Amino acid sequence: MLDIKFIRENPDIVKIAINNKNEKSNIDKLLELDELKRTKQFEYDNLRSEQNKVSKQIGKLKKEKKDASEILSQMKEIANKVKDLSTEISYLGDQLLALILRVPNIPDSDVPIGKDESLNEFYRESGVKKKFTFALKDQTQLLEINKLVDFKRGVKIAGSNFPIFVGKGALLERALINFMLDFHITKHNYSEMKVPFIVNRKTMTGTGQLPKLENDMYHIEQEDLFLIPTAEVPVTNFFADEILLEKDLPYKFTSYTPSFRREAGSYGKDTKGLQRLHQFNKVEMVRFVKPEDSDTALMEMIQEAGDILEALGLHYRVVKLCTGDTSFASAKTYDLEVWAPGTNRYLEVSSVSNFRDFQARRASIRFRDHNGKVQFVHTLNGSGLATPRTFIALIEQYQNEDGSITIPEILRPYLQGLEKISI
């Protein structure tokens, strides 16, 4: 979340950011509450000071064996006012926090201003589109021909957009996950973390999913718990309410989890095949860094996600998201979009974001620098990668004219030496 002092001193900047991100936050109401709370706090502090002064007078009178009844009556009146003010300040604080939690992060100054993804900015690309000498099949045809995924039985068991990977499809999905984890651990020096797939409300709030995105989440009402939308949530909150040591930074973690999203706002979007699912697998990268290091870390993580695609021989491009397409909590985000030749379009497989101190303030993740000063860390995360669209690009890129799929050499050790998928 944003520092209340920053909002207080820069209301116009915050309002512009809210508008550019297509968000809705009542900054005027927030500042009104903040002013009222500070006024009440000033009254409370003065009364507490007076309470201490009167308390000393009572002690002195009692020591001198003098009548303190009048001052005791005064003390009772002050105590009642203090109690009432304390209750009011607590109530105002809860209201103020509720409003602050609805204020998005400020986009970096170099983030392009735009209302939607059509105004995202091309950043770079890697590789070239493979040329084919035969008519291409898309993912849905390849999945069906090779019996890799059963959609109908997924619907029977759970509902739409819950596919079941079967046989060699399940093997390929598992191979991608293990390959990505091993790559980040051995090539990029990340430490693996195995985390819960269910988290509490405080944890979801810490990374910015709540309160804004609650309708997109799977909620377990009885325990007030949530299925995670990404490993970012539990991994980032690993250090919640802690003060780290500067010498231990940066921390780099990678984690595989399933991701659960209701996709409440996905009406009208392409949900064909594996493109948009309610449950999907993802390998995540998360970093905790010193503030001055987060820009460099962001560029490194973009390349680390790209390294996976390059190792798989897949062409991709990187785009810088405009303000309207940047998430609520992010200050700057780059998407990696892989080329899927059968589908004939680029598909997003990774979003890499710098949150600066936005998540750290919400989750209270700090570090003590070499001067003994306590500061908020900067947090970053990125998909490394989400498997469904990587799966799509892979089978479409490596398809053969007869519908079989050649396995890239780098993946073969993860598929028991299998060189080709075919019926």
VEXVO-939169 format. One record per atom (N, C-alpha, C, O): residue in three letters; x, y negated, z. Coordinates in steps of 0.2 Angstrom, whole numbers, plus 5000, padded with zeros to 4 digits. Atoms other than C-alpha are relative to their C-alpha. Example, Ala and Ser with C-alpha at 12.3 -4.5 7.8 and 13.67 -1.06 7.14 Angstrom:
// VEXVO-939169
ALA500450065000 ALA506250225039 ALA500449945000 ALA500949955003 SER499650064999 SER506850055036 SER499649955003 SER499949895004 
This chain:
// VEXVO-939169
MET500450065000 MET500050005000 MET500449945000 MET501049945001 LEU499650065000 LEU500549824999 LEU500149975007 LEU499649985011 ASP499950034994 ASP501249725013 ASP499549945001 ASP499449904996 ILE500550054999 ILE499849615020 ILE500349935000 ILE500049884998 LYS499750065000 LYS501149475022 LYS500149984992 LYS500049924990 PHE499950025007 PHE501449485003 PHE499349984997 PHE499349944993 ILE500750025003 ILE499549484999 ILE499849935002 ILE499649894999 ARG500250074997 ARG499349335011 ARG500449944996 ARG500149894995 GLU499650065003 GLU500749235002 GLU500050004993 GLU500249954990 ASN500050005008 ASN500449294984 ASN499350024998 ASN499350074994 PRO500649975002 PRO498549314982 PRO499950004992 PRO499550044990 ASP500150015007 ASP498549254964 ASP500450064996 ASP500150094991 ILE499649945003 ILE499949384959 ILE499650065001 ILE499550104996 VAL500349944999 VAL498949524967 VAL499350004996 VAL499250054994 LYS500750005004 LYS497249474959 LYS500250014993 LYS499850054989 ILE499849995007 ILE498149464942 ILE500250084999 ILE500050114994 ALA499849935001 ALA498849644945 ALA499450045000 ALA499350094997 ILE500649975000 ILE497149704950 ILE499650004994 ILE499450054991 ASN500450015007 ASN496349634934 ASN500450044995 ASN500150084991 ASN499749975005 ASN497749704923 ASN500050085001 ASN500150114996 LYS500149924999 LYS497549884931 LYS499350024999 LYS499250085001 ASN500849995001 ASN495649874928 ASN499850035007 ASN499350075007 GLU500249984993 GLU495449894947 GLU499549955003 GLU499449905000 LYS500450054996 LYS494249814959 LYS500150005007 LYS500150055011 SER499850014993 SER494849744975 SER499849935002 SER499949884998 ASN500250064998 ASN494049604985 ASN500649965004 ASN500649975010 ILE499450044996 ILE495649494990 ILE499749955004 ILE500049945009 ASP500350054996 ASP494549354996 ASP499850025006 ASP499949995012 LYS500349974994 LYS493649455008 LYS500650035004 LYS500550025011 LEU499549974996 LEU495249545013 LEU500449945004 LEU500549955010 LEU499650064997 LEU496149375017 LEU499549975005 LEU499849955010 GLU500550034995 GLU494549315026 GLU500050045007 GLU500150025012 LEU499949954995 LEU494649475037 LEU500749995004 LEU500749995010 ASP499350004997 ASP496549455040 ASP500049935004 ASP500349945009 GLU499950064997 GLU496349275045 GLU499650005007 GLU499849985012 LEU500549994994 LEU494849315057 LEU500450055005 LEU500450035011 LYS499649954996 LYS495949465064 LYS500549965004 LYS500749975010 ARG499450034997 ARG497449355067 ARG499749945005 ARG500149935010 THR500350054995 THR496349215076 THR499850045006 THR499950025012 LYS500249964994 LYS495649355087 LYS500650025004 LYS500650035010 GLN499449974997 GLN497349425090 GLN500349945004 GLN500649955010 PHE499750064997 PHE497949245095 PHE499649995007 PHE499949985012 GLU500450004994 GLU496549235108 GLU500150055005 GLU500250045011 TYR499949944996 TYR496849405114 TYR500749995004 TYR500850005010 ASP499350014997 ASP498749365117 ASP500049955005 ASP500349965011 ASN500050054995 ASN498349205126 ASN499650025006 ASN499850015012 LEU500449974994 LEU497049295137 LEU500450055004 LEU500450055010 ARG499549954997 ARG498349435141 ARG500549965004 ARG500749985010 SER499550054996 SER499549295146 SER499749975006 SER500049975011 GLU500350034994 GLU498349215157 GLU499850055005 GLU499850045011 GLN500149944996 GLN497849385164 GLN500650025005 GLN500550035011 ASN499449994997 ASN499649415169 ASN500149955005 ASN500449965011 LYS499950054995 LYS499749245177 LYS499650005006 LYS499849995012 VAL500549994995 VAL498149265187 VAL500250065005 VAL500150055011 SER499849944996 SER498749435193 SER500549985005 SER500550015010 LYS499450024995 LYS500349355200 LYS499749965005 LYS499949965011 GLN500350054995 GLN499249225209 GLN499750045005 GLN499750035011 ILE500449954995 ILE498149365217 ILE500550035004 ILE500450045010 GLY499449974995 GLY499749455223 GLY500349955005 GLY500449975010 LYS499750054996 LYS500449295230 LYS499549985006 LYS499749985012 LEU500550014995 LEU498749255239 LEU499950065005 LEU499950055011 LYS500149954996 LYS498549425246 LYS500650015005 LYS500650035011 LYS499450004996 LYS500349425252 LYS500049955006 LYS500249965011 GLU500150054995 GLU499949265261 GLU499450005004 GLU499249965008 LYS500649994996 LYS498349335268 LYS499549954999 LYS499149935004 LYS500550055002 LYS497249205259 LYS499550034996 LYS499550084993 ASP500649985004 ASP495549215251 ASP500250004992 ASP500349954990 ALA499950005007 ALA495749275233 ALA499450024996 ALA499450044990 SER500649975003 SER493949315229 SER499849964994 SER499549984989 GLU500150045006 GLU493749165217 GLU500450024994 GLU500250024989 ILE499549985006 ILE495249215207 ILE499950074998 ILE499950084992 LEU500149935002 LEU494749395207 LEU499450004996 LEU499350044991 SER500650015005 SER493049335199 SER500249984994 SER500050004988 GLN499750025006 GLN494049245187 GLN500350054996 GLN500350064990 MET499649945003 MET495149395183 MET499550054997 MET499650074991 LYS500549955003 LYS493549505180 LYS499749974994 LYS499650014989 GLU500250035006 GLU492949375168 GLU500550014994 GLU500350024988 ILE499549995006 ILE494549375158 ILE500150074998 ILE500250084992 ALA500049935002 ALA494649565159 ALA499550024995 ALA499650064990 ASN500649995004 ASN492949575151 ASN500149974993 ASN500050004988 LYS499950035007 LYS493449455137 LYS500650044996 LYS500550054990 VAL499549975003 VAL495049545134 VAL499850074997 VAL500050094992 LYS500249935002 LYS494149715133 LYS499649994993 LYS499650034988 ASP500450025006 ASP492849635120 ASP500449984994 ASP500350014989 LEU499550025005 LEU494249555110 LEU500450064997 LEU500550074991 SER499649945002 SER495249725110 SER499550044995 SER499850074990 THR500549965004 THR493649815103 THR499949974993 THR499950004988 GLU500150045006 GLU493349675090 GLU500650004995 GLU500650014989 ILE499450005004 ILE495149675084 ILE500150074997 ILE500350074991 SER500049935003 SER495149865082 SER499550014994 SER499750044989 TYR500549995005 TYR493549855072 TYR500249964994 TYR500249994988 LEU499850045006 LEU494249715061 LEU500650034997 LEU500750034990 GLY499549965003 GLY495849815059 GLY499850054995 GLY500150064990 ASP500249945004 ASP494949965052 ASP499749974994 ASP499850004988 GLN500350035006 GLN493949855040 GLN500649974996 GLN500549984989 LEU499550035004 LEU495549765034 LEU500450064997 LEU500650054991 LEU499749945003 LEU496449935032 LEU499650034994 LEU499950054989 ALA500449975005 ALA495050005022 ALA500049954993 ALA500049984988 LEU500050045006 LEU495149855010 LEU500750004997 LEU500850004991 ILE499350005002 ILE497049855009 ILE500150074996 ILE500550074991 LEU500049935003 LEU496950045004 LEU499750004993 LEU499950044989 ARG500350005007 ARG495949994989 ARG500449954995 ARG500249944989 VAL499650055004 VAL497249864983 VAL500650044996 VAL501050084999 PRO499549965003 PRO498349944969 PRO500749975000 PRO500849925003 ASN499350025000 ASN500249934967 ASN500149944995 ASN499749944990 ILE499950055005 ILE500949784958 ILE500450034994 ILE501050064995 PRO499649975006 PRO501549834940 PRO500749965000 PRO500749905001 ASP499450035001 ASP503349794937 ASP499949944994 ASP499549954990 SER500150055005 SER503649634926 SER500150024993 SER499849994989 ASP499949985007 ASP504149734911 ASP499550054998 ASP499650074992 VAL500549955002 VAL502649844911 VAL499549964995 VAL499349914997 PRO500450045005 PRO501649794895 PRO499349995003 PRO499050045006 ILE500750024998 ILE499949714899 ILE499550034995 ILE499650014989 GLY500549975005 GLY498449814891 GLY499550035004 GLY499650055010 LYS500649974997 LYS496749884895 LYS500050075000 LYS499750115005 ASP500049925001 ASP497050064889 ASP500650024997 ASP501049994995 GLU499449975003 GLU498250184882 GLU500249984993 GLU500749994991 SER499850025006 SER498150114865 SER500549945000 SER500849934994 LEU499550054999 LEU499249974871 LEU500750025004 LEU501149985006 ASN499349974997 ASN500650094878 ASN500549984995 ASN500449974989 GLU499450025004 GLU502350054871 GLU500550064999 GLU500750095004 PHE499549955002 PHE503450174862 PHE500749985003 PHE500949935002 TYR499450014997 TYR505050194871 TYR500650044996 TYR501150014994 ARG499549965004 ARG506050334862 ARG499750074998 ARG499250095001 GLU500249945002 GLU505950504854 GLU500650055000 GLU501250024999 SER499549955000 SER506950664854 SER499850064995 SER499350084995 GLY500149945004 GLY507150794840 GLY499649974994 GLY499449924993 VAL500450015006 VAL506150804823 VAL499550055000 VAL499550105003 LYS500549955001 LYS504550884819 LYS500250054995 LYS500450044990 LYS499949945004 LYS504751054812 LYS499650014994 LYS499049994995 LYS500449995006 LYS504151084794 LYS499950085000 LYS500350125001 PHE500349935001 PHE503151244790 PHE499850014993 PHE499649964990 THR500249985007 THR502851334774 THR499450034999 THR499250064994 PHE500649975000 PHE501251404779 PHE499449965003 PHE499649915007 ALA500550044996 ALA499551344785 ALA500050025007 ALA500050085009 LEU499950004992 LEU499651314804 LEU499350025003 LEU498850005001 LYS500549984995 LYS498551394817 LYS500049955006 LYS500649945008 ASP500050044994 ASP498051284832 ASP500050055006 ASP500050115006 GLN500049964994 GLN498151344850 GLN499550055001 GLN499650115004 THR500549964999 THR496451414851 THR500050064996 THR499850124998 GLN499949945005 GLN496751534836 GLN500550045003 GLN500550105003 LEU499449964997 LEU498451584843 LEU499850045006 LEU500050105007 LEU500249974994 LEU497751614860 LEU499650064999 LEU499650125002 GLU500549955001 GLU496351724853 GLU500350064996 GLU500250124998 ILE499749945004 ILE497351824840 ILE500550045005 ILE500550105004 ASN499649964996 ASN498651874853 ASN499850025007 ASN500150045011 LYS500349984993 LYS497451894868 LYS500449985006 LYS500650025010 LEU499650034995 LEU498451774879 LEU499649975006 LEU499849975012 VAL500450034995 VAL497051694888 VAL499250024999 VAL499050034994 ASP500749985000 ASP495251744893 ASP499649945003 ASP499649935009 PHE500450054997 PHE494151594894 PHE499350025002 PHE499049995007 LYS500749974999 LYS492451684894 LYS500050025007 LYS499550015011 ARG500049974993 ARG492851784910 ARG500249955005 ARG500049955011 GLY499850064995 GLY493651624918 GLY499349975002 GLY499249955007 VAL500650034999 VAL491951544916 VAL499550045005 VAL499250025009 LYS500449964996 LYS491051694923 LYS500250005008 LYS499850005012 ILE499749994994 ILE492251704938 ILE500049935004 ILE499849935010 ALA499950064997 ALA492451514942 ALA499649944997 ALA499349905001 GLY500350055003 GLY491651404929 GLY500449984994 GLY501050004993 SER499650035006 SER492251304913 SER500649975002 SER500749945008 ASN499350034999 ASN494051254912 ASN500450035006 ASN500850005009 PHE499649964996 PHE494651384923 PHE500350074996 PHE500050124997 PRO499849945004 PRO495651504911 PRO500350055004 PRO500650045009 ILE499649944997 ILE496351674915 ILE500550024995 ILE500350044990 PHE499449985004 PHE498051704908 PHE500050085001 PHE500050105006 VAL500049924999 VAL498151894904 VAL500650024996 VAL500849994991 GLY499449965004 GLY499552014898 GLY500649964999 GLY500949935003 LYS499550045001 LYS500851924889 LYS499949935000 LYS500449895001 GLY500150074999 GLY500051764891 GLY500249985007 GLY500549935009 ALA499850014993 ALA500251774910 ALA500750015001 ALA501049975005 LEU499249995000 LEU502051834907 LEU500349944998 LEU500849915001 LEU499850065002 LEU502351684897 LEU499949945004 LEU500449905005 GLU500150054995 GLU501551564909 GLU500550005006 GLU500849955008 ARG499649994995 ARG502551634923 ARG500849994998 ARG501249965002 ALA499350025002 ALA504151624913 ALA500249934999 ALA500749915001 LEU499950075000 LEU503951444910 LEU500149975006 LEU500549935007 ILE500050034993 ILE503651404928 ILE500750025003 ILE501149975006 ASN499349984997 ASN505251504933 ASN500649974997 ASN501149955000 PHE499550035004 PHE506251434919 PHE500149935002 PHE500749905003 MET499950074998 MET505851254924 MET500349995007 MET500749955008 LEU499850004994 LEU506151284942 LEU500850015000 LEU501249975003 ASP499349985000 ASP507851364939 ASP500449944996 ASP501049934999 PHE499650055003 PHE508351224927 PHE500149945004 PHE500649915004 HIS500050064996 HIS507951084939 HIS500550025006 HIS500949975008 ILE499649994994 ILE508851174953 ILE500850014998 ILE501249985001 THR499349995002 THR510451224943 THR500349954996 THR500949934997 LYS499850065004 LYS510551084931 LYS500049935002 LYS500449895001 HIS500150064997 HIS509850944940 HIS500149995007 HIS500049935010 ASN499850004993 ASN510350984958 ASN499449985004 ASN499449945009 TYR500650014996 TYR508550984965 TYR500050065005 TYR500250115004 SER500149944995 SER508151084981 SER499250024999 SER498849984999 GLU500749975001 GLU506551194979 GLU499749995007 GLU499950005012 MET500450004994 MET505151174991 MET499350044998 MET499050034993 LYS500649975001 LYS503651284993 LYS499549985005 LYS499649985011 VAL500550044996 VAL502151195000 VAL499350025000 VAL499150064996 PRO500749985000 PRO500351215005 PRO499649974994 PRO499849924992 PHE500450025005 PHE499051204992 PHE499449965002 PHE499049934998 ILE500550034997 ILE497851125004 ILE500349955005 ILE500749975009 VAL499750054996 VAL498150965013 VAL499449965003 VAL498949965001 ASN500550044997 ASN497250845025 ASN499949934997 ASN500349914992 ARG500250065003 ARG496450675022 ARG500649955001 ARG500749914996 LYS499550054999 LYS497950575029 LYS500650014995 LYS500849964992 THR499549995005 THR499150665017 THR499849974993 THR500249954990 MET500350035007 MET498050625002 MET500049925000 MET500149904995 THR500050075000 THR497950445008 THR500749974999 THR500849924996 GLY499350025000 GLY499850435010 GLY500349994993 GLY500749944992 THR499850015007 THR500150454991 THR499649964996 THR499749954990 GLY500450045004 GLY498750354985 GLY499450034997 GLY499050004993 GLN500649975004 GLN497450484979 GLN499349985004 GLN498849975000 LEU500650034996 LEU496250424993 LEU500149935002 LEU500749915004 PRO500749985002 PRO495150334994 PRO499850004993 PRO499250024992 LYS500350025007 LYS495050284976 LYS499850064996 LYS499350064993 LEU500149945004 LEU495150464968 LEU499650055003 LEU499650115001 GLU500349944997 GLU494050564980 GLU499550044996 GLU499550104997 ASN500549965004 ASN492750604967 ASN500450054995 ASN500050094993 ASP499649965005 ASP494150684956 ASP500350065004 ASP500550115001 MET499649954996 MET494750794971 MET499550065002 MET498950055002 TYR500449954997 TYR494050964977 TYR500150005007 TYR500650015010 HIS500050024992 HIS493550934995 HIS499750065003 HIS499250095001 ILE500349944996 ILE493351075008 ILE499749965006 ILE500049945011 GLU500350054996 GLU492050975018 GLU500050035007 GLU500149985012 GLN500049984993 GLN491951085034 GLN500649985004 GLN500649965009 GLU499350024997 GLU493851055038 GLU500249934998 GLU500749915000 ASP499850065003 ASP493950895028 ASP500750004998 ASP501249964999 LEU499449995003 LEU495350965018 LEU499950004993 LEU499450004990 PHE500150015007 PHE495750945000 PHE500550054996 PHE501150064998 LEU499549975005 LEU496551054986 LEU500449954997 LEU500249904994 ILE499650055002 ILE498050974980 ILE499949984992 ILE499850034989 PRO500150015007 PRO497950884963 PRO500750004997 PRO500850004990 THR499350005003 THR499950894961 THR500450015006 THR500249995012 ALA499549984994 ALA501450954972 ALA500249935003 ALA500549935008 GLU499850074998 GLU501850764973 GLU499749995007 GLU500049965011 VAL500450024993 VAL500550754988 VAL500450035006 VAL500649995010 PRO499649984994 PRO501350875000 PRO500749995000 PRO501049985006 VAL499250015000 VAL503150854995 VAL500149935002 VAL500649925006 THR499950074998 THR503050664996 THR499949995008 THR500249955011 ASN500250014993 ASN502250675013 ASN500450045005 ASN500350045011 PHE499549964996 PHE503650795019 PHE500349965006 PHE500449985011 PHE499750044995 PHE504450645028 PHE499549955003 PHE499849905005 ALA500550054997 ALA502850555033 ALA500149985007 ALA500350035011 ASP499950024993 ASP503050455049 ASP500750015003 ASP500850025009 GLU499349994998 GLU504950485049 GLU500449944998 GLU500349904994 ILE499550055002 ILE506450375049 ILE500650044998 ILE500950075002 LEU499449975003 LEU507850445038 LEU500649975001 LEU500649915003 LEU499450035000 LEU509650415038 LEU500349984993 LEU500250024989 GLU499850025007 GLU510450315024 GLU500550054997 GLU500550064991 LYS499549965003 LYS511850435022 LYS499750064997 LYS500050104993 ASP500349945003 ASP510650575018 ASP499649994994 ASP499450044990 LEU500350015006 LEU509850485004 LEU500550004994 LEU501049994995 PRO500749985002 PRO509350524990 PRO499950075002 PRO500350115003 TYR500349945000 TYR508250674993 TYR499750024993 TYR499449984990 LYS500249985007 LYS507850774977 LYS499650075001 LYS500050125003 PHE500449944999 PHE506450904978 PHE499650024994 PHE499449984990 THR500449985005 THR505651014965 THR499550065003 THR499750095008 SER500549954998 SER504051124968 SER499650024995 SER499349984991 TYR500549975004 TYR502951234959 TYR499350015004 TYR499450035010 THR500749994997 THR501051224963 THR499550014995 THR499649984989 PRO500550015004 PRO499451254955 PRO499749925001 PRO499849905007 SER500350064999 SER498551084953 SER499250004999 SER499050034994 PHE500749995000 PHE496651064956 PHE499749934999 PHE499849885003 ARG500350075001 ARG495650914948 ARG499350014997 ARG499250054992 ARG500750005002 ARG493850894946 ARG499949974993 ARG499549994989 GLU500050045006 GLU494150774931 GLU499349974999 GLU499049984994 ALA500750035001 ALA492550684935 ALA499949954995 ALA499449944992 GLY500150065005 GLY492950544923 GLY500250034993 GLY500449994989 SER499749975007 SER493450664908 SER499550014995 SER499650044990 TYR500649995005 TYR491750664899 TYR500249964994 TYR500449914993 GLY499850025006 GLY492050644881 GLY500750014998 GLY500950004992 LYS499349985002 LYS493950694881 LYS500050074998 LYS499650114999 ASP499949945003 ASP494650834872 ASP500150065005 ASP500750055008 THR499949944995 THR494450994883 THR500150074997 THR500150125000 LYS499949935004 LYS494751124869 LYS500650045003 LYS501250015004 GLY499449954999 GLY495851274874 GLY500349985007 GLY499949985012 LEU499650014994 LEU497151234887 LEU500149925001 LEU500549905006 GLN499850075000 GLN497151044885 GLN499849965006 GLN500249925009 ARG500250044994 ARG496150984900 ARG499650055005 ARG499150085003 LEU500349954995 LEU495851104915 LEU499949985007 LEU500249935009 HIS500150024993 HIS495251104932 HIS500550035005 HIS500650015010 GLN499449974997 GLN496651214938 GLN500550024995 GLN500450054990 PHE499449995005 PHE498351214930 PHE500650005004 PHE500749985010 ASN499349994997 ASN500151254934 ASN500549944999 ASN500449914993 LYS499650065001 LYS501451114936 LYS500650015005 LYS500650035011 VAL499450004996 VAL503251104942 VAL500149925001 VAL500149884996 GLU499950074999 GLU503550934950 GLU500749985003 GLU501050025006 MET499450034997 MET505050824954 MET499949945004 MET499549905002 VAL500150054995 VAL505050714969 VAL500749975002 VAL501150015004 ARG499450024998 ARG506450594974 ARG499849945006 ARG499349915005 PHE500050054995 PHE506650484990 PHE500749964999 PHE501249995000 VAL499450045001 VAL507950344987 VAL500049935003 VAL499549915005 LYS499950074997 LYS508650174993 LYS499749964995 LYS499749974989 PRO500450045005 PRO507650034985 PRO500549984994 PRO500249974988 GLU499650025005 GLU509149974975 GLU500250064995 GLU500450044989 ASP499949955004 ASP509250144967 ASP499550034996 ASP499550084992 SER500649975003 SER507550174961 SER499949994992 SER499650044989 ASP500150015007 ASP507650104944 ASP500550054996 ASP500250084991 THR499649955002 THR509150214940 THR499750075000 THR499750114995 ALA500349944999 ALA508250364947 ALA499450014995 ALA499450074993 LEU500649995005 LEU506750334936 LEU500350024993 LEU500050074990 MET499749985007 MET507850344920 MET500250075000 MET500250104995 GLU499849945000 GLU508650494926 GLU499550065000 GLU499550114997 MET500549954999 MET507050584930 MET499650014993 MET499450064991 ILE500349995007 ILE506350544912 ILE500450054996 ILE500250094992 GLN499649965004 GLN507850624905 GLN500050085002 GLN500050124998 GLU500049934997 GLU507750774917 GLU499450044997 GLU499450104996 ALA500649975003 ALA505950804911 ALA500150024992 ALA499950074990 GLY499849995007 GLY506550784893 GLY500550064999 GLY500450094994 ASP499549945000 ASP507950914896 ASP499650064999 ASP499950114995 ILE500449945000 ILE506651044898 ILE499750014993 ILE499850074990 LEU500250005007 LEU505851004881 LEU500550014995 LEU500450054990 GLU499549995004 GLU507450994873 GLU500350075000 GLU500550104995 ALA499849934999 ALA508051164880 ALA499550054996 ALA499850104994 LEU500549965003 LEU506451234873 LEU499949994992 LEU499650024989 GLY500050025007 GLY506751154856 GLY499449974997 GLY499249984992 LEU500750035002 LEU505151054856 LEU500249924999 LEU500549895003 HIS500050085002 HIS505050874848 HIS499549975005 HIS499049995006 TYR500550044996 TYR504350744860 TYR500249924999 TYR500749914997 ARG499850075000 ARG504250554862 ARG499849985007 ARG499550015011 VAL500150034993 VAL504250444878 VAL499749934998 VAL499949894994 VAL500350065000 VAL503050304880 VAL500049965007 VAL499950005012 LYS500150044994 LYS502950164893 LYS499349985001 LYS499049954996 LEU500750014999 LEU501250154900 LEU499849925001 LEU500249895005 CYS500250074998 CYS500349984900 CYS499649995006 CYS499550055009 THR500350004994 THR499549914915 THR499350035001 THR499250065006 GLY500649964999 GLY497849984912 GLY500050075000 GLY499550105001 ASP499949935001 ASP498550154909 ASP500450035006 ASP500550095007 THR499549984995 THR499750154924 THR499550015006 THR499049985008 SER500449984994 SER499050244940 SER500049955005 SER500449905005 PHE500250044994 PHE498350154955 PHE500649995004 PHE500849935006 ALA499450014996 ALA499950184965 ALA500749994997 ALA501149975000 SER499350015003 SER501350164952 SER500149934998 SER499749894997 ALA499850075003 ALA502350014948 ALA500250014993 ALA500249964989 LYS499749995007 LYS503050084932 LYS499950084998 LYS500250125002 THR500149935001 THR502650244923 THR500250014992 THR500049974988 TYR499849985007 TYR503350334907 TYR499750074999 TYR499750115003 ASP500249935002 ASP502450484899 ASP500450034995 ASP500750004990 LEU499749965005 LEU503250614889 LEU499550044997 LEU499150085000 GLU500549965004 GLU502250684875 GLU500350044995 GLU500750024991 VAL499749955004 VAL502650844866 VAL499650004994 VAL499050004994 TRP500349995006 TRP502250874848 TRP499750074999 TRP500150125000 ALA500449935001 ALA500951014845 ALA499850004993 ALA499349974991 PRO500150015007 PRO501051044826 PRO499450034998 PRO499150014993 GLY500649985002 GLY499551154825 GLY499449965002 GLY498949954998 THR500550054998 THR498451034835 THR500149944996 THR499649904996 ASN499850065004 ASN499350894825 ASN499949945004 ASN499649895002 ARG500050064996 ARG499550774839 ARG500550015006 ARG500750075007 TYR499550004994 TYR500650724854 TYR499550025006 TYR499049995007 LEU500349994993 LEU500150794871 LEU500449995006 LEU501050005006 GLU499650024994 GLU500650724887 GLU500150065005 GLU499750105006 VAL499849944995 VAL501650854898 VAL500349975006 VAL500550015010 SER499750034994 SER502450734910 SER499949935001 SER499949894996 SER500050084998 SER502150564919 SER500550005005 SER500550035010 VAL499550014995 VAL503650504928 VAL499949925002 VAL499949884999 SER500250074997 SER503350354940 SER500449985005 SER500750025009 ASN499650034995 ASN504250234951 ASN499449975005 ASN499149925002 PHE500650034996 PHE503050194966 PHE500349945005 PHE500049915008 ARG499750044996 ARG504350084974 ARG499850015008 ARG499950075009 ASP500249984993 ASP503850064993 ASP499350015001 ASP499150015007 PHE500849994999 PHE501950084990 PHE499850065003 PHE499450055008 GLN500149944996 GLN501850264995 GLN500350005007 GLN500050035012 ALA499650004994 ALA503150245008 ALA499749965006 ALA499749985012 ARG500450044995 ARG502150105017 ARG499450045002 ARG499250045008 ARG500649964998 ARG500550215017 ARG500250065004 ARG499850075009 ALA499849944997 ALA501450365023 ALA500549995006 ALA500750045009 SER499550024995 SER502750275034 SER500650045000 SER500850075004 ILE499449975001 ILE504250345027 ILE500649954999 ILE500649914994 ARG499550064999 ARG505750235032 ARG500750035000 ARG500850095001 PHE499349984999 PHE507650245033 PHE500449945004 PHE500249895003 ARG499650044996 ARG508950165044 ARG500649984996 ARG501050034995 ASP499450015004 ASP510250075034 ASP500749995004 ASP500650005010 HIS499350004997 HIS512150055038 HIS500049945005 HIS500549945010 ASN500050064996 ASN511749885047 ASN499550025006 ASN499449975011 GLY500449984995 GLY510449975058 GLY499349984999 GLY498849995003 LYS500750025002 LYS508949895049 LYS499650064998 LYS499850104994 VAL500449955003 VAL507450005046 VAL499649974994 VAL499349924994 GLN500450025006 GLN506749995028 GLN499650054998 GLN499750115000 PHE500449955003 PHE505450085018 PHE500550034994 PHE500849994990 VAL499749965006 VAL506150215005 VAL499649984994 VAL499149954995 HIS500450005006 HIS505650204987 HIS499950084998 HIS500350124999 THR500249935002 THR504750364981 THR499950004992 THR499649954989 LEU500149995007 LEU504750434963 LEU499850074999 LEU499950115003 ASN500249935002 ASN503950584955 ASN499950014993 ASN499749964989 GLY500149995007 GLY503750664938 GLY499950074999 GLY500150125003 SER500149935001 SER503050824931 SER500650034996 SER500949994992 GLY499449985003 GLY504450934926 GLY500050084998 GLY500450114999 LEU500550045004 LEU503350994917 LEU499350035002 LEU499350085006 ALA500749975000 ALA501451034917 ALA500050054995 ALA500250044989 THR499949945005 THR501351204909 THR499450004995 THR499650034989 PRO500549995006 PRO499651204899 PRO500249974993 PRO500150014988 ARG499850035006 ARG500151084886 ARG500750024997 ARG500850024991 THR499349975002 THR501951144886 THR499950074996 THR500250084991 PHE500249945002 PHE501151314883 PHE499849994993 PHE499950034988 ILE500350015007 ILE500151244868 ILE500549984995 ILE500650014990 ALA499550025005 ALA501651154860 ALA500550064998 ALA500750074993 LEU499549945001 LEU502751314862 LEU499750054995 LEU500050074991 ILE500349955004 ILE501551434854 ILE499949984993 ILE499950014988 GLU500150035007 GLU501151314840 GLU500649994996 GLU500750004990 GLN499350015003 GLN502951274837 GLN500350064997 GLN500750064992 TYR499749945001 TYR503551454837 TYR499650054997 TYR499750114997 GLN500549955003 GLN502051534828 GLN500350024993 GLN500749984990 ASN499849975007 ASN502351644812 ASN499450004996 ASN498850004998 GLU500650005005 GLU501251654797 GLU499550055002 GLU498950045001 ASP500549954999 ASP500451814803 ASP499749995007 ASP499350035009 GLY500350014993 GLY499951734820 GLY500450025006 GLY500350005012 SER499649984995 SER501351814830 SER500449945003 SER500449884999 ILE499650064997 ILE502451694841 ILE500750035002 ILE500850085006 THR499349984998 THR504351704842 THR500249975007 THR500049915008 ILE499850034993 ILE505051674860 ILE500749974999 ILE501150004997 PRO499350045000 PRO506451544861 PRO500550045004 PRO500350075009 GLU499549964997 GLU508051624866 GLU500149995007 GLU500250035011 ILE499850024993 ILE508251524882 ILE499450035005 ILE499650045011 LEU500549974996 LEU506551604888 LEU500050075001 LEU499750105005 ARG500149935000 ARG506851784884 ARG500250045006 ARG499950095008 PRO499849964994 PRO507751834900 PRO499449995005 PRO499450045010 TYR500650004995 TYR506151774909 TYR499450044998 TYR498950045001 LEU500649965003 LEU505051884898 LEU500250074999 LEU500050104994 GLN499849935000 GLN505952044901 GLN500350024993 GLN500350074990 GLY499749995006 GLY506952024885 GLY499649994994 GLY499850004988 LEU500550005006 LEU505352004874 LEU500249944995 LEU500449894997 GLU499950045005 GLU505751924857 GLU499549974996 GLU499549924993 LYS500650035003 LYS504051904850 LYS499450035003 LYS499450085006 ILE500749984998 ILE502251904855 ILE499650024994 ILE499549984990 SER500449985006 SER501152004843 SER499550055003 SER499650085008 ILE500549944998 ILE499652124844 ILE500250064996 ILE499950114997 
